Amino acid sequence: MIEKKEDQISGFAAVAVAFGWGDLQVVDIVPQKKLRLRVSDSYEASGYLERYGVADSGKCYMLRGVAAAFMDLIYGAAYPDGCYDFAAEEPLCRAKGDPYCEFVAKKSSDQSEA
């Protein structure tokens, strides 16, 4: 089922779903540059809404790190030098009232272009 490098990210997403982290969907991959993940039922957003109500910023910290880690695993340098080659932002979050959470992972040096 894994025919190209990018297919591994779909495999990682399937494992994350099995762990109960949310319903992760790979929206877009630009090889070696960018990953966009969408999560319709993030437990982090649900927990924040239940406890605190609507937020003014994204609250899915673990999933944001997961998005960056997926790209680090596939395109980053060998461990430990490859850690943090990518960073992610969460432009949309259900905790803010958005319909889903979305994460955009890019090369760490490209984060200003999200």
Backbone as XML, in Angstrom:
<?xml version="1.0"?>
<chain id="A" units="angstrom">
  <residue number="1" name="MET">
    <atom name="N" x="0.811" y="-1.195" z="0.000"/>
    <atom name="CA" x="0.000" y="0.000" z="0.000"/>
    <atom name="C" x="0.858" y="1.263" z="0.000"/>
  </residue>
  <residue number="2" name="ILE">
    <atom name="N" x="2.097" y="1.130" z="0.418"/>
    <atom name="CA" x="2.991" y="2.291" z="0.416"/>
    <atom name="C" x="3.834" y="2.222" z="-0.843"/>
  </residue>
  <residue number="3" name="GLU">
    <atom name="N" x="3.472" y="3.055" z="-1.786"/>
    <atom name="CA" x="4.161" y="3.075" z="-3.076"/>
    <atom name="C" x="5.151" y="4.220" z="-3.191"/>
  </residue>
  <residue number="4" name="LYS">
    <atom name="N" x="4.921" y="5.293" z="-2.448"/>
    <atom name="CA" x="5.827" y="6.432" z="-2.469"/>
    <atom name="C" x="5.982" y="6.940" z="-1.039"/>
  </residue>
  <residue number="5" name="LYS">
    <atom name="N" x="6.983" y="7.720" z="-0.834"/>
    <atom name="CA" x="7.336" y="8.203" z="0.499"/>
    <atom name="C" x="6.154" y="8.865" z="1.216"/>
  </residue>
  <residue number="6" name="GLU">
    <atom name="N" x="5.391" y="9.656" z="0.489"/>
    <atom name="CA" x="4.278" y="10.400" z="1.080"/>
    <atom name="C" x="3.180" y="9.479" z="1.609"/>
  </residue>
  <residue number="7" name="ASP">
    <atom name="N" x="3.066" y="8.270" z="1.082"/>
    <atom name="CA" x="2.054" y="7.322" z="1.555"/>
    <atom name="C" x="2.267" y="6.965" z="3.025"/>
  </residue>
  <residue number="8" name="GLN">
    <atom name="N" x="3.494" y="7.096" z="3.502"/>
    <atom name="CA" x="3.776" y="6.802" z="4.905"/>
    <atom name="C" x="3.004" y="7.735" z="5.832"/>
  </residue>
  <residue number="9" name="ILE">
    <atom name="N" x="2.790" y="8.970" z="5.405"/>
    <atom name="CA" x="2.059" y="9.916" z="6.248"/>
    <atom name="C" x="0.615" y="9.456" z="6.422"/>
  </residue>
  <residue number="10" name="SER">
    <atom name="N" x="0.017" y="8.909" z="5.372"/>
    <atom name="CA" x="-1.334" y="8.353" z="5.518"/>
    <atom name="C" x="-1.333" y="7.194" z="6.507"/>
  </residue>
  <residue number="11" name="GLY">
    <atom name="N" x="-0.291" y="6.394" z="6.491"/>
    <atom name="CA" x="-0.149" y="5.320" z="7.470"/>
    <atom name="C" x="-0.018" y="5.855" z="8.881"/>
  </residue>
  <residue number="12" name="PHE">
    <atom name="N" x="0.791" y="6.888" z="9.060"/>
    <atom name="CA" x="0.930" y="7.517" z="10.377"/>
    <atom name="C" x="-0.427" y="8.038" z="10.860"/>
  </residue>
  <residue number="13" name="ALA">
    <atom name="N" x="-1.184" y="8.674" z="9.946"/>
    <atom name="CA" x="-2.499" y="9.226" z="10.305"/>
    <atom name="C" x="-3.441" y="8.108" z="10.740"/>
  </residue>
  <residue number="14" name="ALA">
    <atom name="N" x="-3.389" y="6.970" z="10.061"/>
    <atom name="CA" x="-4.244" y="5.836" z="10.429"/>
    <atom name="C" x="-3.913" y="5.341" z="11.835"/>
  </residue>
  <residue number="15" name="VAL">
    <atom name="N" x="-2.644" y="5.312" z="12.177"/>
    <atom name="CA" x="-2.242" y="4.900" z="13.526"/>
    <atom name="C" x="-2.756" y="5.910" z="14.553"/>
  </residue>
  <residue number="16" name="ALA">
    <atom name="N" x="-2.657" y="7.193" z="14.252"/>
    <atom name="CA" x="-3.144" y="8.229" z="15.166"/>
    <atom name="C" x="-4.651" y="8.085" z="15.396"/>
  </residue>
  <residue number="17" name="VAL">
    <atom name="N" x="-5.396" y="7.748" z="14.347"/>
    <atom name="CA" x="-6.833" y="7.507" z="14.489"/>
    <atom name="C" x="-7.062" y="6.319" z="15.427"/>
  </residue>
  <residue number="18" name="ALA">
    <atom name="N" x="-6.293" y="5.245" z="15.242"/>
    <atom name="CA" x="-6.422" y="4.064" z="16.093"/>
    <atom name="C" x="-6.103" y="4.387" z="17.553"/>
  </residue>
  <residue number="19" name="PHE">
    <atom name="N" x="-5.183" y="5.326" z="17.786"/>
    <atom name="CA" x="-4.853" y="5.749" z="19.149"/>
    <atom name="C" x="-5.958" y="6.604" z="19.776"/>
  </residue>
  <residue number="20" name="GLY">
    <atom name="N" x="-6.916" y="7.055" z="18.963"/>
    <atom name="CA" x="-8.001" y="7.879" z="19.471"/>
    <atom name="C" x="-7.698" y="9.359" z="19.509"/>
  </residue>
  <residue number="21" name="TRP">
    <atom name="N" x="-6.714" y="9.779" z="18.741"/>
    <atom name="CA" x="-6.324" y="11.189" z="18.750"/>
    <atom name="C" x="-7.260" y="12.064" z="17.920"/>
  </residue>
  <residue number="22" name="GLY">
    <atom name="N" x="-8.138" y="11.472" z="17.156"/>
    <atom name="CA" x="-9.072" y="12.207" z="16.313"/>
    <atom name="C" x="-9.150" y="11.559" z="14.954"/>
  </residue>
  <residue number="23" name="ASP">
    <atom name="N" x="-10.039" y="12.066" z="14.144"/>
    <atom name="CA" x="-10.211" y="11.550" z="12.786"/>
    <atom name="C" x="-9.314" y="12.361" z="11.852"/>
  </residue>
  <residue number="24" name="LEU">
    <atom name="N" x="-8.053" y="11.964" z="11.728"/>
    <atom name="CA" x="-7.075" y="12.708" z="10.932"/>
    <atom name="C" x="-7.262" y="12.436" z="9.451"/>
  </residue>
  <residue number="25" name="GLN">
    <atom name="N" x="-7.256" y="13.485" z="8.674"/>
    <atom name="CA" x="-7.367" y="13.383" z="7.219"/>
    <atom name="C" x="-6.220" y="14.173" z="6.596"/>
  </residue>
  <residue number="26" name="VAL">
    <atom name="N" x="-5.485" y="13.532" z="5.716"/>
    <atom name="CA" x="-4.427" y="14.231" z="4.985"/>
    <atom name="C" x="-5.097" y="15.006" z="3.859"/>
  </residue>
  <residue number="27" name="VAL">
    <atom name="N" x="-5.016" y="16.329" z="3.920"/>
    <atom name="CA" x="-5.650" y="17.195" z="2.930"/>
    <atom name="C" x="-4.719" y="17.471" z="1.768"/>
  </residue>
  <residue number="28" name="ASP">
    <atom name="N" x="-3.437" y="17.706" z="2.092"/>
    <atom name="CA" x="-2.489" y="18.122" z="1.062"/>
    <atom name="C" x="-1.068" y="17.822" z="1.520"/>
  </residue>
  <residue number="29" name="ILE">
    <atom name="N" x="-0.280" y="17.305" z="0.606"/>
    <atom name="CA" x="1.148" y="17.124" z="0.865"/>
    <atom name="C" x="1.920" y="17.692" z="-0.318"/>
  </residue>
  <residue number="30" name="VAL">
    <atom name="N" x="2.846" y="18.585" z="-0.028"/>
    <atom name="CA" x="3.810" y="19.047" z="-1.016"/>
    <atom name="C" x="5.135" y="18.436" z="-0.567"/>
  </residue>
  <residue number="31" name="PRO">
    <atom name="N" x="5.622" y="17.427" z="-1.276"/>
    <atom name="CA" x="6.803" y="16.695" z="-0.824"/>
    <atom name="C" x="7.950" y="17.609" z="-0.372"/>
  </residue>
  <residue number="32" name="GLN">
    <atom name="N" x="8.463" y="17.297" z="0.807"/>
    <atom name="CA" x="9.586" y="17.986" z="1.435"/>
    <atom name="C" x="9.297" y="19.423" z="1.834"/>
  </residue>
  <residue number="33" name="LYS">
    <atom name="N" x="8.055" y="19.889" z="1.650"/>
    <atom name="CA" x="7.759" y="21.296" z="1.949"/>
    <atom name="C" x="6.598" y="21.507" z="2.901"/>
  </residue>
  <residue number="34" name="LYS">
    <atom name="N" x="5.464" y="20.839" z="2.675"/>
    <atom name="CA" x="4.256" y="21.212" z="3.416"/>
    <atom name="C" x="3.303" y="20.036" z="3.558"/>
  </residue>
  <residue number="35" name="LEU">
    <atom name="N" x="2.666" y="19.966" z="4.722"/>
    <atom name="CA" x="1.613" y="18.997" z="5.005"/>
    <atom name="C" x="0.439" y="19.738" z="5.617"/>
  </residue>
  <residue number="36" name="ARG">
    <atom name="N" x="-0.760" y="19.446" z="5.139"/>
    <atom name="CA" x="-1.980" y="20.000" z="5.729"/>
    <atom name="C" x="-2.835" y="18.829" z="6.207"/>
  </residue>
  <residue number="37" name="LEU">
    <atom name="N" x="-3.095" y="18.787" z="7.520"/>
    <atom name="CA" x="-3.944" y="17.767" z="8.132"/>
    <atom name="C" x="-5.218" y="18.418" z="8.644"/>
  </residue>
  <residue number="38" name="ARG">
    <atom name="N" x="-6.322" y="17.692" z="8.555"/>
    <atom name="CA" x="-7.594" y="18.156" z="9.093"/>
    <atom name="C" x="-8.073" y="17.114" z="10.099"/>
  </residue>
  <residue number="39" name="VAL">
    <atom name="N" x="-8.570" y="17.581" z="11.234"/>
    <atom name="CA" x="-9.058" y="16.693" z="12.282"/>
    <atom name="C" x="-10.455" y="17.165" z="12.675"/>
  </residue>
  <residue number="40" name="SER">
    <atom name="N" x="-11.443" y="16.295" z="12.459"/>
    <atom name="CA" x="-12.824" y="16.698" z="12.706"/>
    <atom name="C" x="-13.240" y="16.544" z="14.163"/>
  </residue>
  <residue number="41" name="ASP">
    <atom name="N" x="-12.538" y="15.729" z="14.924"/>
    <atom name="CA" x="-12.970" y="15.462" z="16.298"/>
    <atom name="C" x="-11.801" y="15.420" z="17.283"/>
  </residue>
  <residue number="42" name="SER">
    <atom name="N" x="-10.977" y="16.418" z="17.252"/>
    <atom name="CA" x="-9.820" y="16.470" z="18.151"/>
    <atom name="C" x="-10.267" y="16.407" z="19.606"/>
  </residue>
  <residue number="43" name="TYR">
    <atom name="N" x="-9.700" y="15.466" z="20.349"/>
    <atom name="CA" x="-10.048" y="15.373" z="21.765"/>
    <atom name="C" x="-9.540" y="16.593" z="22.532"/>
  </residue>
  <residue number="44" name="GLU">
    <atom name="N" x="-8.481" y="17.229" z="22.040"/>
    <atom name="CA" x="-7.972" y="18.423" z="22.717"/>
    <atom name="C" x="-8.967" y="19.575" z="22.594"/>
  </residue>
  <residue number="45" name="ALA">
    <atom name="N" x="-9.511" y="19.785" z="21.414"/>
    <atom name="CA" x="-10.495" y="20.845" z="21.209"/>
    <atom name="C" x="-11.765" y="20.549" z="22.002"/>
  </residue>
  <residue number="46" name="SER">
    <atom name="N" x="-12.212" y="19.302" z="21.953"/>
    <atom name="CA" x="-13.426" y="18.924" z="22.694"/>
    <atom name="C" x="-13.249" y="19.161" z="24.191"/>
  </residue>
  <residue number="47" name="GLY">
    <atom name="N" x="-12.120" y="18.743" z="24.726"/>
    <atom name="CA" x="-11.854" y="18.930" z="26.146"/>
    <atom name="C" x="-11.792" y="20.395" z="26.542"/>
  </residue>
  <residue number="48" name="TYR">
    <atom name="N" x="-11.159" y="21.203" z="25.693"/>
    <atom name="CA" x="-11.067" y="22.624" z="25.998"/>
    <atom name="C" x="-12.456" y="23.262" z="25.996"/>
  </residue>
  <residue number="49" name="LEU">
    <atom name="N" x="-13.255" y="22.970" z="24.962"/>
    <atom name="CA" x="-14.607" y="23.530" z="24.882"/>
    <atom name="C" x="-15.445" y="23.143" z="26.086"/>
  </residue>
  <residue number="50" name="GLU">
    <atom name="N" x="-15.363" y="21.889" z="26.479"/>
    <atom name="CA" x="-16.155" y="21.403" z="27.616"/>
    <atom name="C" x="-15.760" y="22.090" z="28.920"/>
  </residue>
  <residue number="51" name="ARG">
    <atom name="N" x="-14.470" y="22.292" z="29.079"/>
    <atom name="CA" x="-13.987" y="22.845" z="30.353"/>
    <atom name="C" x="-14.005" y="24.370" z="30.411"/>
  </residue>
  <residue number="52" name="TYR">
    <atom name="N" x="-13.650" y="25.023" z="29.282"/>
    <atom name="CA" x="-13.452" y="26.475" z="29.315"/>
    <atom name="C" x="-14.357" y="27.266" z="28.379"/>
  </residue>
  <residue number="53" name="GLY">
    <atom name="N" x="-14.992" y="26.625" z="27.430"/>
    <atom name="CA" x="-15.778" y="27.354" z="26.445"/>
    <atom name="C" x="-14.930" y="27.745" z="25.238"/>
  </residue>
  <residue number="54" name="VAL">
    <atom name="N" x="-15.426" y="28.658" z="24.444"/>
    <atom name="CA" x="-14.767" y="29.033" z="23.193"/>
    <atom name="C" x="-13.437" y="29.737" z="23.462"/>
  </residue>
  <residue number="55" name="ALA">
    <atom name="N" x="-12.435" y="29.350" z="22.709"/>
    <atom name="CA" x="-11.074" y="29.885" z="22.862"/>
    <atom name="C" x="-10.809" y="30.980" z="21.833"/>
  </residue>
  <residue number="56" name="ASP">
    <atom name="N" x="-9.750" y="31.729" z="22.057"/>
    <atom name="CA" x="-9.345" y="32.742" z="21.081"/>
    <atom name="C" x="-8.146" y="32.305" z="20.249"/>
  </residue>
  <residue number="57" name="SER">
    <atom name="N" x="-7.630" y="31.094" z="20.525"/>
    <atom name="CA" x="-6.517" y="30.551" z="19.752"/>
    <atom name="C" x="-6.633" y="29.030" z="19.730"/>
  </residue>
  <residue number="58" name="GLY">
    <atom name="N" x="-5.877" y="28.401" z="18.830"/>
    <atom name="CA" x="-5.901" y="26.949" z="18.729"/>
    <atom name="C" x="-5.424" y="26.293" z="20.013"/>
  </residue>
  <residue number="59" name="LYS">
    <atom name="N" x="-6.010" y="25.155" z="20.356"/>
    <atom name="CA" x="-5.692" y="24.472" z="21.610"/>
    <atom name="C" x="-5.206" y="23.035" z="21.426"/>
  </residue>
  <residue number="60" name="CYS">
    <atom name="N" x="-4.964" y="22.627" z="20.201"/>
    <atom name="CA" x="-4.572" y="21.241" z="19.928"/>
    <atom name="C" x="-3.055" y="21.133" z="19.821"/>
  </residue>
  <residue number="61" name="TYR">
    <atom name="N" x="-2.404" y="21.279" z="20.960"/>
    <atom name="CA" x="-0.945" y="21.336" z="20.990"/>
    <atom name="C" x="-0.291" y="20.025" z="20.576"/>
  </residue>
  <residue number="62" name="MET">
    <atom name="N" x="-0.830" y="18.912" z="21.064"/>
    <atom name="CA" x="-0.222" y="17.635" z="20.708"/>
    <atom name="C" x="-0.365" y="17.375" z="19.209"/>
  </residue>
  <residue number="63" name="LEU">
    <atom name="N" x="-1.551" y="17.592" z="18.659"/>
    <atom name="CA" x="-1.757" y="17.331" z="17.234"/>
    <atom name="C" x="-0.927" y="18.272" z="16.364"/>
  </residue>
  <residue number="64" name="ARG">
    <atom name="N" x="-0.714" y="19.478" z="16.824"/>
    <atom name="CA" x="0.160" y="20.389" z="16.078"/>
    <atom name="C" x="1.568" y="19.806" z="16.023"/>
  </residue>
  <residue number="65" name="GLY">
    <atom name="N" x="2.052" y="19.286" z="17.130"/>
    <atom name="CA" x="3.363" y="18.641" z="17.158"/>
    <atom name="C" x="3.405" y="17.379" z="16.319"/>
  </residue>
  <residue number="66" name="VAL">
    <atom name="N" x="2.307" y="16.639" z="16.301"/>
    <atom name="CA" x="2.216" y="15.415" z="15.501"/>
    <atom name="C" x="2.361" y="15.742" z="14.015"/>
  </residue>
  <residue number="67" name="ALA">
    <atom name="N" x="1.699" y="16.801" z="13.563"/>
    <atom name="CA" x="1.789" y="17.186" z="12.146"/>
    <atom name="C" x="3.245" y="17.479" z="11.758"/>
  </residue>
  <residue number="68" name="ALA">
    <atom name="N" x="3.940" y="18.230" z="12.594"/>
    <atom name="CA" x="5.344" y="18.533" z="12.315"/>
    <atom name="C" x="6.194" y="17.261" z="12.383"/>
  </residue>
  <residue number="69" name="ALA">
    <atom name="N" x="5.909" y="16.403" z="13.347"/>
    <atom name="CA" x="6.686" y="15.170" z="13.510"/>
    <atom name="C" x="6.522" y="14.238" z="12.312"/>
  </residue>
  <residue number="70" name="PHE">
    <atom name="N" x="5.312" y="14.169" z="11.749"/>
    <atom name="CA" x="5.105" y="13.350" z="10.547"/>
    <atom name="C" x="6.077" y="13.767" z="9.451"/>
  </residue>
  <residue number="71" name="MET">
    <atom name="N" x="6.211" y="15.074" z="9.239"/>
    <atom name="CA" x="7.115" y="15.573" z="8.200"/>
    <atom name="C" x="8.579" y="15.339" z="8.582"/>
  </residue>
  <residue number="72" name="ASP">
    <atom name="N" x="8.914" y="15.527" z="9.870"/>
    <atom name="CA" x="10.279" y="15.253" z="10.327"/>
    <atom name="C" x="10.659" y="13.792" z="10.071"/>
  </residue>
  <residue number="73" name="LEU">
    <atom name="N" x="9.728" y="12.879" z="10.350"/>
    <atom name="CA" x="10.013" y="11.454" z="10.169"/>
    <atom name="C" x="10.298" y="11.099" z="8.711"/>
  </residue>
  <residue number="74" name="ILE">
    <atom name="N" x="9.593" y="11.731" z="7.787"/>
    <atom name="CA" x="9.735" y="11.403" z="6.369"/>
    <atom name="C" x="10.852" y="12.197" z="5.699"/>
  </residue>
  <residue number="75" name="TYR">
    <atom name="N" x="10.938" y="13.487" z="5.999"/>
    <atom name="CA" x="11.844" y="14.367" z="5.259"/>
    <atom name="C" x="12.966" y="14.976" z="6.087"/>
  </residue>
  <residue number="76" name="GLY">
    <atom name="N" x="12.942" y="14.835" z="7.387"/>
    <atom name="CA" x="13.961" y="15.445" z="8.230"/>
    <atom name="C" x="15.270" y="14.676" z="8.159"/>
  </residue>
  <residue number="77" name="ALA">
    <atom name="N" x="16.313" y="15.309" z="8.627"/>
    <atom name="CA" x="17.622" y="14.644" z="8.714"/>
    <atom name="C" x="17.533" y="13.509" z="9.737"/>
  </residue>
  <residue number="78" name="ALA">
    <atom name="N" x="18.526" y="12.650" z="9.753"/>
    <atom name="CA" x="18.551" y="11.527" z="10.688"/>
    <atom name="C" x="18.518" y="12.035" z="12.132"/>
  </residue>
  <residue number="79" name="TYR">
    <atom name="N" x="17.904" y="11.257" z="12.991"/>
    <atom name="CA" x="17.829" y="11.581" z="14.411"/>
    <atom name="C" x="19.240" y="11.628" z="15.008"/>
  </residue>
  <residue number="80" name="PRO">
    <atom name="N" x="19.545" y="12.544" z="15.879"/>
    <atom name="CA" x="18.700" y="13.575" z="16.452"/>
    <atom name="C" x="18.722" y="14.896" z="15.684"/>
  </residue>
  <residue number="81" name="ASP">
    <atom name="N" x="19.549" y="14.993" z="14.656"/>
    <atom name="CA" x="19.660" y="16.256" z="13.924"/>
    <atom name="C" x="18.380" y="16.625" z="13.186"/>
  </residue>
  <residue number="82" name="GLY">
    <atom name="N" x="17.557" y="15.654" z="12.831"/>
    <atom name="CA" x="16.353" y="15.908" z="12.061"/>
    <atom name="C" x="15.167" y="16.386" z="12.871"/>
  </residue>
  <residue number="83" name="CYS">
    <atom name="N" x="15.280" y="16.363" z="14.183"/>
    <atom name="CA" x="14.181" y="16.869" z="15.009"/>
    <atom name="C" x="14.013" y="18.364" z="14.776"/>
  </residue>
  <residue number="84" name="TYR">
    <atom name="N" x="12.781" y="18.765" z="14.639"/>
    <atom name="CA" x="12.433" y="20.182" z="14.504"/>
    <atom name="C" x="12.833" y="20.786" z="13.159"/>
  </residue>
  <residue number="85" name="ASP">
    <atom name="N" x="13.046" y="19.956" z="12.134"/>
    <atom name="CA" x="13.228" y="20.500" z="10.789"/>
    <atom name="C" x="11.927" y="21.139" z="10.311"/>
  </residue>
  <residue number="86" name="PHE">
    <atom name="N" x="10.804" y="20.620" z="10.822"/>
    <atom name="CA" x="9.485" y="21.134" z="10.467"/>
    <atom name="C" x="8.786" y="21.644" z="11.717"/>
  </residue>
  <residue number="87" name="ALA">
    <atom name="N" x="7.940" y="22.630" z="11.529"/>
    <atom name="CA" x="7.096" y="23.166" z="12.595"/>
    <atom name="C" x="5.688" y="23.303" z="12.031"/>
  </residue>
  <residue number="88" name="ALA">
    <atom name="N" x="4.702" y="23.296" z="12.897"/>
    <atom name="CA" x="3.316" y="23.371" z="12.436"/>
    <atom name="C" x="2.567" y="24.500" z="13.133"/>
  </residue>
  <residue number="89" name="GLU">
    <atom name="N" x="1.563" y="24.982" z="12.442"/>
    <atom name="CA" x="0.642" y="25.977" z="12.986"/>
    <atom name="C" x="-0.765" y="25.399" z="12.912"/>
  </residue>
  <residue number="90" name="GLU">
    <atom name="N" x="-1.662" y="25.938" z="13.709"/>
    <atom name="CA" x="-3.058" y="25.499" z="13.728"/>
    <atom name="C" x="-3.956" y="26.693" z="13.384"/>
  </residue>
  <residue number="91" name="PRO">
    <atom name="N" x="-4.140" y="26.968" z="12.082"/>
    <atom name="CA" x="-4.945" y="28.132" z="11.703"/>
    <atom name="C" x="-6.432" y="27.983" z="12.024"/>
  </residue>
  <residue number="92" name="LEU">
    <atom name="N" x="-6.930" y="26.751" z="12.065"/>
    <atom name="CA" x="-8.338" y="26.496" z="12.384"/>
    <atom name="C" x="-8.426" y="25.536" z="13.556"/>
  </residue>
  <residue number="93" name="CYS">
    <atom name="N" x="-9.354" y="25.802" z="14.481"/>
    <atom name="CA" x="-9.518" y="24.926" z="15.648"/>
    <atom name="C" x="-10.980" y="24.947" z="16.080"/>
  </residue>
  <residue number="94" name="ARG">
    <atom name="N" x="-11.518" y="23.771" z="16.342"/>
    <atom name="CA" x="-12.898" y="23.690" z="16.819"/>
    <atom name="C" x="-13.069" y="24.426" z="18.142"/>
  </residue>
  <residue number="95" name="ALA">
    <atom name="N" x="-12.019" y="24.496" z="18.946"/>
    <atom name="CA" x="-12.106" y="25.225" z="20.213"/>
    <atom name="C" x="-12.360" y="26.715" z="19.990"/>
  </residue>
  <residue number="96" name="LYS">
    <atom name="N" x="-12.021" y="27.215" z="18.797"/>
    <atom name="CA" x="-12.279" y="28.622" z="18.449"/>
    <atom name="C" x="-13.628" y="28.788" z="17.758"/>
  </residue>
  <residue number="97" name="GLY">
    <atom name="N" x="-14.330" y="27.689" z="17.509"/>
    <atom name="CA" x="-15.604" y="27.752" z="16.809"/>
    <atom name="C" x="-15.512" y="27.362" z="15.344"/>
  </residue>
  <residue number="98" name="ASP">
    <atom name="N" x="-14.331" y="26.984" z="14.882"/>
    <atom name="CA" x="-14.174" y="26.529" z="13.500"/>
    <atom name="C" x="-14.809" y="25.144" z="13.349"/>
  </residue>
  <residue number="99" name="PRO">
    <atom name="N" x="-15.180" y="24.754" z="12.129"/>
    <atom name="CA" x="-15.842" y="23.456" z="11.937"/>
    <atom name="C" x="-14.928" y="22.242" z="12.147"/>
  </residue>
  <residue number="100" name="TYR">
    <atom name="N" x="-13.614" y="22.454" z="12.113"/>
    <atom name="CA" x="-12.636" y="21.386" z="12.315"/>
    <atom name="C" x="-11.316" y="22.041" z="12.674"/>
  </residue>
  <residue number="101" name="CYS">
    <atom name="N" x="-10.376" y="21.225" z="13.092"/>
    <atom name="CA" x="-9.024" y="21.706" z="13.373"/>
    <atom name="C" x="-8.171" y="21.417" z="12.144"/>
  </residue>
  <residue number="102" name="GLU">
    <atom name="N" x="-7.297" y="22.335" z="11.815"/>
    <atom name="CA" x="-6.415" y="22.137" z="10.668"/>
    <atom name="C" x="-5.002" y="22.526" z="11.070"/>
  </residue>
  <residue number="103" name="PHE">
    <atom name="N" x="-4.059" y="21.708" z="10.607"/>
    <atom name="CA" x="-2.653" y="21.890" z="10.943"/>
    <atom name="C" x="-1.850" y="21.985" z="9.663"/>
  </residue>
  <residue number="104" name="VAL">
    <atom name="N" x="-0.950" y="22.958" z="9.610"/>
    <atom name="CA" x="-0.086" y="23.143" z="8.452"/>
    <atom name="C" x="1.351" y="23.047" z="8.936"/>
  </residue>
  <residue number="105" name="ALA">
    <atom name="N" x="2.036" y="21.999" z="8.476"/>
    <atom name="CA" x="3.450" y="21.801" z="8.830"/>
    <atom name="C" x="4.308" y="22.200" z="7.639"/>
  </residue>
  <residue number="106" name="LYS">
    <atom name="N" x="5.327" y="22.995" z="7.933"/>
    <atom name="CA" x="6.278" y="23.444" z="6.902"/>
    <atom name="C" x="7.683" y="23.396" z="7.480"/>
  </residue>
  <residue number="107" name="LYS">
    <atom name="N" x="8.653" y="23.509" z="6.582"/>
    <atom name="CA" x="10.039" y="23.640" z="7.032"/>
    <atom name="C" x="10.078" y="24.741" z="8.071"/>
  </residue>
  <residue number="108" name="SER">
    <atom name="N" x="10.821" y="24.546" z="9.125"/>
    <atom name="CA" x="10.865" y="25.526" z="10.217"/>
    <atom name="C" x="11.228" y="26.919" z="9.730"/>
  </residue>
  <residue number="109" name="SER">
    <atom name="N" x="12.081" y="27.021" z="8.738"/>
    <atom name="CA" x="12.487" y="28.323" z="8.209"/>
    <atom name="C" x="11.400" y="28.987" z="7.370"/>
  </residue>
  <residue number="110" name="ASP">
    <atom name="N" x="10.332" y="28.233" z="6.998"/>
    <atom name="CA" x="9.260" y="28.758" z="6.147"/>
    <atom name="C" x="7.995" y="29.098" z="6.916"/>
  </residue>
  <residue number="111" name="GLN">
    <atom name="N" x="7.992" y="29.082" z="8.231"/>
    <atom name="CA" x="6.775" y="29.215" z="9.004"/>
    <atom name="C" x="6.070" y="30.554" z="8.827"/>
  </residue>
  <residue number="112" name="SER">
    <atom name="N" x="6.755" y="31.587" z="8.450"/>
    <atom name="CA" x="6.095" y="32.878" z="8.269"/>
    <atom name="C" x="5.185" y="32.889" z="7.052"/>
  </residue>
  <residue number="113" name="GLU">
    <atom name="N" x="5.231" y="31.845" z="6.222"/>
    <atom name="CA" x="4.429" y="31.792" z="4.991"/>
    <atom name="C" x="3.189" y="30.915" z="5.133"/>
  </residue>
  <residue number="114" name="ALA">
    <atom name="N" x="2.724" y="30.591" z="6.335"/>
    <atom name="CA" x="1.585" y="29.674" z="6.524"/>
    <atom name="C" x="0.375" y="30.256" z="5.868"/>
  </residue>
</chain>
